[in-house]
Amino acid sequence: MQSSIAAGLRARGVGVLTVQEDGRAGGTDEQVLARAAELGRVVFTRDDDFLVLAQDRQANGVAFAGILYAHPLRATIGGCVADLELLAKVCDPADVADRVTFLPL
């Protein structure tokens, strides 16, 4: 499913880097979030474990690049692609840093 979203975004000209392409598949969620911050990239996920990580970072004042979260039962692939494209085109990195943005918008 994630690859369908990545493909849809790429077809619309949005730059995407998956954990698989970054050679980080199998890493922990914390490692993924740290790597995204290192690269200055926002994490898109449908894994609610990232919500716990974000809450912990917010509570402890630890910066992160931002998380875009879509519940698997509440957001369609097409809806995710459309919302992510919109966010990529209208938001600056600071707009989503240190917060969780829930999809659908």
C-alpha positions, 0 to 999 in steps of 0.5 A: 500500500505504501508503494502505491502512495509513493508511486501516486505522489511521484506521478504528481511530481512530489519527491518521495523517499521510502525506508526501503529506498534509503536502505533502512527497511527493518529499522525501528520506528525511532530510527526511521524518525531520527533518519527523517530528521537527519534528512529534513524529511517528514514521515508519512505513516499509517502506523500508530506507533509513530503517534506514541513516539511523537507524543513522547518527543513533544513531551520531552522537547525533542525536535522531529521533522513532523509526522503525517499520519493516516489511519488505515481504515479512515483514509483511502490511498487516493485520498492520501495521495491527494492530501500529501500532494497538497501538503507538499506543495503548500507547506514549508517544513516549519509548518509541520515540524514537531507535530502530527498532521492527521489525514484526511485533511 
